[in-house]
């Protein structure tokens, strides 16, 4: 008979796993598993989804075709949407696909894992997993592997970053005012070449920003929890740890700071009044990671007193941004409704990554891409 499937890779400590672990839409090979055959299957993948069953972005999973060895059972947004007895006694799903379209996902995930013990792999369709993070998940002793869609959304956010830098360097608000006034008045602009970009959270998004900034001739200073991971990175001129002194040093050295850190217990309010007080005068602050990483009141104060030249903000502590927020009224703020990664295909592509890249790895017994530490949250 068929030999039992190997242990699910990444169920052991992440530090024990060697080889490539992370996906990038631009750099990673595509289509490696397009010729899979039934005879290649090492383990069956039986999939359920915590997602809106009508969500068109998940068509690649809901309607297929799926790789050989994969079976999709259905989607729902609560336990009541599933026949839990049949799941446990007959179908025994081992893969759970998670979407932000599932209300109360942070409560539903631990409930689903408790109700269906056969689940061993959870894949989140987003890069950030704050929508599923909870103390219950972090403290659970269940051996479940968590992965995400890291690497799918980085390029468009990097493009936004360079647009935001140019918005202030070339003073686009002034251009628009002069156009409306039919005013032909020349003024000096700044180059980005030679300026320093500080990147708080040097993951896939941060490195995508660094790649474009490097082309512009900018100096790159990165901050990350494990600086040794940047060893040999040709894009980085300096790399600091994630302690407060290092953050303040980065703020003092940089002309533009991009915050792409994930939202975790450790990072909440990380960019605070002390960080803005340490900032080089005239700094432009760009936040495209998660709103709670930044002390919004401290940011507003720094913008109001002129320490910062401006800010470009795509994420906020509370979303939608309340109409009473002072950020709406500040002329030196470029504000967008958390949509700078929202291309017409971005969620479809995230689902296709699961179906075409990570799901085949599971079926073949290979190492899964994009592991996430359920305690750290990234």
C-alpha positions as CSV (number, residue, x, y, z in Angstrom):
1,X,0.0,0.0,0.0
2,X,0.9,3.7,-0.2
3,X,3.4,4.7,2.4
4,X,2.2,7.2,5.1
5,X,2.7,10.9,4.2
6,X,5.8,12.5,5.6
7,X,5.4,15.0,8.5
8,X,4.2,18.3,7.4
9,X,7.2,20.5,7.0
10,X,7.2,23.6,9.1
11,X,5.4,21.9,11.9
12,X,8.8,21.8,13.5
13,X,10.5,25.0,14.6
14,X,11.0,27.4,11.7
15,X,14.7,27.7,12.4
16,X,15.2,24.0,11.7
17,X,14.0,24.4,8.1
18,X,16.5,25.0,5.3
19,X,16.0,26.1,1.8
20,X,13.8,28.9,0.3
21,X,10.8,29.6,2.4
22,X,9.3,32.8,1.0
23,X,7.5,33.7,-2.2
24,X,7.9,36.9,-4.2
25,X,5.7,37.5,-7.2
26,X,8.5,39.1,-9.3
27,X,11.4,36.9,-8.3
28,X,10.1,33.4,-7.6
29,X,9.6,30.8,-10.4
30,X,6.1,30.3,-11.6
31,X,4.4,27.2,-13.0
32,X,6.7,24.7,-11.5
33,X,3.8,22.4,-10.6
34,X,1.7,22.8,-13.7
35,X,2.4,19.3,-14.9
36,X,1.6,17.4,-11.6
37,X,0.2,14.0,-12.1
38,X,-2.0,11.8,-9.8
39,X,0.9,9.5,-9.3
40,X,3.0,12.3,-7.8
41,X,0.6,12.7,-4.8
42,X,2.2,12.0,-1.4
43,X,-0.7,13.3,0.7
44,X,-4.2,14.2,-0.1
45,X,-5.3,17.8,0.6
46,X,-8.9,18.2,1.8
47,X,-9.7,21.9,2.1
48,X,-12.3,23.9,3.8
49,X,-12.4,27.7,3.7
50,X,-13.4,30.3,6.3
51,X,-14.5,32.9,3.7
52,X,-17.6,34.3,2.0
53,X,-18.6,31.5,-0.3
54,X,-19.7,34.1,-2.9
55,X,-16.3,35.9,-3.0
56,X,-15.2,36.0,-6.6
57,X,-11.6,36.5,-5.7
58,X,-11.5,32.9,-4.6
59,X,-12.7,31.4,-7.9
60,X,-9.4,29.6,-8.3
61,X,-10.1,27.6,-5.2
62,X,-13.9,27.4,-5.3
63,X,-14.2,26.5,-9.0
64,X,-10.8,25.0,-9.7
65,X,-9.1,23.3,-11.4
66,X,-7.1,22.1,-8.4
67,X,-3.9,20.1,-8.4
68,X,-4.2,16.3,-8.4
69,X,-4.8,15.1,-4.8
70,X,-6.7,18.2,-3.7
71,X,-10.4,18.2,-2.8
72,X,-12.4,21.4,-1.9
73,X,-15.3,20.8,0.5
74,X,-16.8,24.3,0.8
75,X,-16.7,27.7,2.5
76,X,-18.5,29.4,5.3
77,X,-18.1,32.2,7.8
78,X,-19.2,30.3,11.0
79,X,-19.2,26.8,12.3
80,X,-22.9,26.7,11.7
81,X,-22.2,26.8,7.9
82,X,-20.5,23.4,8.2
83,X,-21.6,19.9,9.1
84,X,-18.9,19.5,11.8
85,X,-19.9,15.9,12.5
86,X,-19.5,14.9,8.8
87,X,-16.2,16.8,8.6
88,X,-14.8,14.8,11.5
89,X,-16.3,11.4,10.8
90,X,-16.1,11.3,7.1
91,X,-14.2,14.1,5.3
92,X,-11.4,14.9,7.8
93,X,-10.2,18.1,6.2
94,X,-6.5,18.9,6.8
95,X,-6.2,22.3,5.2
96,X,-8.0,25.6,6.2
97,X,-8.0,28.6,3.8
98,X,-8.7,31.9,5.7
99,X,-9.9,35.1,4.2
100,X,-10.5,38.6,5.6
101,X,-14.1,38.2,4.2
102,X,-14.8,36.0,7.2
103,X,-16.3,38.2,10.0
104,X,-14.7,37.7,13.4
105,X,-12.0,35.6,11.8
106,X,-9.8,35.9,14.9
107,X,-12.5,34.2,16.9
108,X,-13.5,31.7,14.2
109,X,-10.0,30.3,13.6
110,X,-9.4,28.8,17.1
111,X,-13.0,27.6,17.2
112,X,-12.6,25.8,13.9
113,X,-9.3,24.3,14.9
114,X,-10.8,23.0,18.1
115,X,-13.9,21.7,16.4
116,X,-12.0,19.9,13.6
117,X,-8.8,18.4,15.0
118,X,-7.7,17.0,11.6
119,X,-6.7,20.5,10.4
120,X,-3.0,20.8,10.3
121,X,-2.3,23.7,7.9
122,X,-3.9,27.2,7.9
123,X,-3.2,29.5,5.0
124,X,-4.2,33.2,5.2
125,X,-5.0,34.9,1.9
126,X,-3.4,38.2,3.1
127,X,0.1,39.2,3.9
128,X,-0.8,40.5,7.3
129,X,-2.3,38.0,9.7
130,X,-3.6,40.5,12.3
131,X,-7.2,39.6,11.1
132,X,-6.7,36.1,12.5
133,X,-4.3,36.8,15.4
134,X,-5.6,36.2,18.9
135,X,-4.3,35.2,22.3
136,X,-6.2,31.9,21.9
137,X,-4.2,31.2,18.7
138,X,-0.9,32.3,20.1
139,X,-1.4,30.2,23.3
140,X,-2.8,27.1,21.5
141,X,-0.6,24.0,21.8
142,X,-2.1,22.5,18.6
143,X,0.5,21.6,16.1
144,X,-0.8,23.6,13.1
145,X,1.3,25.3,10.4
146,X,0.3,28.9,9.5
147,X,1.3,30.5,6.2
148,X,0.3,33.7,4.4
149,X,0.3,35.5,1.0
150,X,3.5,37.4,1.6
151,X,5.1,38.6,-1.6
152,X,1.9,39.2,-3.5
153,X,1.3,42.8,-2.7
154,X,4.8,44.3,-2.4
155,X,5.4,45.8,-5.9
156,X,2.4,48.1,-6.0
157,X,3.2,49.3,-2.4
158,X,6.8,50.0,-3.5
159,X,5.4,52.1,-6.4
160,X,3.2,54.0,-4.1
161,X,6.2,54.7,-1.8
162,X,8.2,56.3,-4.6
163,X,5.2,58.3,-5.7
164,X,4.8,59.5,-2.1
165,X,8.5,60.5,-2.0
166,X,8.2,62.4,-5.2
167,X,4.9,64.0,-4.1
168,X,6.9,65.9,-1.4
169,X,10.2,66.2,-3.2
170,X,8.6,67.9,-6.2
171,X,5.9,69.6,-4.1
172,X,2.9,68.3,-6.1
173,X,0.4,70.2,-3.9
174,X,2.0,73.5,-5.0
175,X,1.9,72.4,-8.7
176,X,-1.8,71.6,-8.3
177,X,-2.5,75.0,-6.6
178,X,-0.6,76.9,-9.3
179,X,-2.5,75.0,-12.1
180,X,-5.8,75.9,-10.6
181,X,-4.7,79.5,-10.3
182,X,-3.2,79.6,-13.8
183,X,0.0,80.7,-12.1
184,X,3.3,80.2,-14.0
185,X,5.8,80.5,-11.2
186,X,9.0,78.4,-11.1
187,X,10.4,77.0,-7.9
188,X,13.2,74.7,-6.8
189,X,12.5,71.1,-6.4
190,X,14.5,68.3,-4.6
191,X,16.1,65.2,-6.0
192,X,15.6,61.8,-4.4
193,X,19.1,60.9,-5.4
194,X,21.4,61.0,-2.5
195,X,18.6,61.1,0.1
196,X,18.3,58.4,2.8
197,X,15.3,56.1,3.0
198,X,14.7,54.5,6.4
199,X,12.7,51.3,6.3
200,X,11.0,50.2,9.5
201,X,10.2,46.5,9.0
202,X,12.5,45.2,6.3
203,X,10.4,42.3,5.1
204,X,9.2,41.6,1.5
205,X,7.4,45.0,1.2
206,X,10.3,46.9,2.7
207,X,12.8,45.2,0.4
208,X,10.6,46.0,-2.6
209,X,10.7,49.6,-1.6
210,X,14.4,49.4,-1.2
211,X,14.8,48.0,-4.8
212,X,13.1,51.0,-6.3
213,X,14.7,53.5,-4.0
214,X,18.1,52.1,-5.0
215,X,17.4,52.7,-8.6
216,X,16.7,56.3,-7.7
217,X,20.1,56.5,-6.1
218,X,18.9,56.7,-2.5
219,X,20.8,55.4,0.5
220,X,18.9,52.6,2.4
221,X,18.8,52.2,6.2
222,X,16.8,49.2,7.4
223,X,15.4,48.2,10.7
224,X,14.4,44.6,11.4
225,X,14.0,42.3,14.3
226,X,16.8,40.0,13.0
227,X,19.4,42.2,11.3
228,X,21.6,39.2,10.4
229,X,19.0,38.3,7.8
230,X,20.2,41.2,5.8
231,X,23.8,39.9,5.7
232,X,25.0,40.4,2.1
233,X,22.0,42.3,1.0
234,X,23.4,44.7,-1.6
235,X,20.4,47.1,-1.2
236,X,21.2,48.0,2.5
237,X,23.8,50.6,3.5
238,X,23.0,50.0,7.2
239,X,20.8,47.6,9.1
240,X,19.7,48.1,12.8
241,X,17.9,46.0,15.3
242,X,14.3,46.7,16.4
243,X,15.1,48.3,19.7
244,X,14.0,51.9,20.5
245,X,17.5,53.4,20.2
246,X,17.9,51.9,16.8
247,X,14.5,53.3,15.7
248,X,15.4,56.7,16.9
249,X,18.7,56.5,15.1
250,X,17.0,55.6,11.9
251,X,14.6,58.5,12.3
252,X,17.4,60.9,12.8
253,X,19.4,59.7,9.8
254,X,16.5,59.5,7.3
255,X,14.9,61.9,4.9
256,X,12.1,59.6,4.1
257,X,10.9,56.8,6.5
258,X,8.7,53.9,5.2
259,X,6.9,52.0,7.9
260,X,6.0,48.5,6.7
261,X,6.1,46.6,10.0
262,X,3.4,44.1,10.8
263,X,0.8,44.8,13.6
264,X,1.8,42.6,16.6
265,X,1.8,43.0,20.4
266,X,5.4,44.0,20.1
267,X,5.0,46.6,17.4
268,X,1.8,48.4,18.7
269,X,2.7,52.1,19.1
270,X,6.3,51.4,18.2
271,X,6.7,54.7,16.3
272,X,5.9,57.0,19.1
273,X,6.5,60.6,20.3
274,X,10.1,59.8,21.1
275,X,10.7,58.5,17.6
276,X,9.2,61.6,16.0
277,X,11.2,63.9,18.4
278,X,14.3,62.1,17.2
279,X,13.4,62.6,13.5
280,X,15.5,64.7,11.2
281,X,13.7,68.0,10.7
282,X,11.8,67.9,7.4
283,X,11.4,64.1,7.4
284,X,8.6,62.6,5.3
285,X,6.9,59.7,7.1
286,X,5.1,57.0,4.9
287,X,3.0,54.3,6.5
288,X,1.8,51.4,4.4
289,X,2.1,48.6,6.9
290,X,-0.5,48.7,9.7
291,X,-2.0,51.7,11.4
292,X,-1.6,50.6,15.1
293,X,2.2,50.5,14.7
294,X,2.2,54.3,14.8
295,X,1.1,56.5,17.7
296,X,-1.3,58.6,15.6
297,X,-1.6,61.4,18.1
298,X,2.2,61.8,18.2
299,X,2.3,61.8,14.4
300,X,-0.4,64.5,14.2
301,X,1.6,66.6,16.8
302,X,4.8,66.3,14.8
303,X,3.1,67.3,11.6
304,X,1.4,70.2,13.2
305,X,4.5,71.6,14.8
306,X,6.5,71.3,11.6
307,X,9.1,68.8,12.7
308,X,7.9,66.6,9.8
309,X,7.6,68.0,6.3
310,X,4.7,65.6,5.7
311,X,3.2,62.2,5.8
312,X,1.8,59.7,3.3
313,X,-0.6,57.4,5.0
314,X,-2.4,54.4,3.6
315,X,-3.2,52.7,6.9
316,X,-4.7,54.0,10.2
317,X,-5.3,53.0,13.8
318,X,-9.1,53.0,13.1
319,X,-10.4,52.2,9.6
320,X,-12.3,53.8,8.0
321,X,-10.6,56.9,9.3
322,X,-13.1,58.8,11.5
323,X,-14.4,62.0,9.9
324,X,-13.3,63.8,13.0
325,X,-9.6,62.9,12.7
326,X,-7.3,65.9,12.4
327,X,-5.4,64.0,9.6
328,X,-8.2,65.0,7.1
329,X,-7.5,68.7,7.7
330,X,-3.7,68.7,7.5
331,X,-2.4,70.1,4.2
332,X,0.9,68.2,4.5
333,X,-0.8,64.7,4.6
334,X,-1.3,62.5,1.5
335,X,-4.1,60.2,2.6
336,X,-5.5,57.1,0.9
337,X,-8.2,54.6,2.1
338,X,-5.9,51.5,2.6
339,X,-6.1,50.7,-1.1
340,X,-2.6,51.2,-2.4
341,X,-2.2,47.5,-2.9
342,X,-5.7,47.1,-4.3
343,X,-5.2,46.3,-7.9
344,X,-8.1,44.7,-9.8
345,X,-6.5,41.3,-9.6
346,X,-4.6,41.4,-6.3
347,X,-6.8,39.1,-4.3
348,X,-7.4,36.7,-7.2
349,X,-3.6,36.4,-7.5
350,X,-3.3,35.7,-3.8
351,X,-5.7,32.8,-4.1
352,X,-3.9,31.6,-7.2
353,X,-0.7,31.6,-5.2
354,X,-2.3,29.2,-2.7
355,X,-3.7,26.9,-5.4
356,X,-0.8,26.9,-7.8
357,X,2.3,27.2,-5.6
358,X,1.7,26.3,-1.9
359,X,-1.0,23.7,-2.2
360,X,1.1,21.5,-4.6
361,X,4.0,21.7,-2.2
362,X,1.7,20.3,0.6
363,X,0.5,17.5,-1.7
364,X,4.0,16.6,-2.7
365,X,5.3,16.7,0.9
366,X,7.6,19.7,0.2
367,X,8.4,22.6,2.4
368,X,5.6,25.2,2.5
369,X,6.2,28.8,1.5
370,X,5.7,31.8,3.7
371,X,5.7,30.4,7.2
372,X,4.2,32.6,9.9
373,X,5.0,32.4,13.6
374,X,1.6,32.4,15.3
375,X,3.1,34.0,18.5
376,X,5.1,36.7,16.8
377,X,2.4,37.4,14.2
378,X,4.7,37.4,11.2
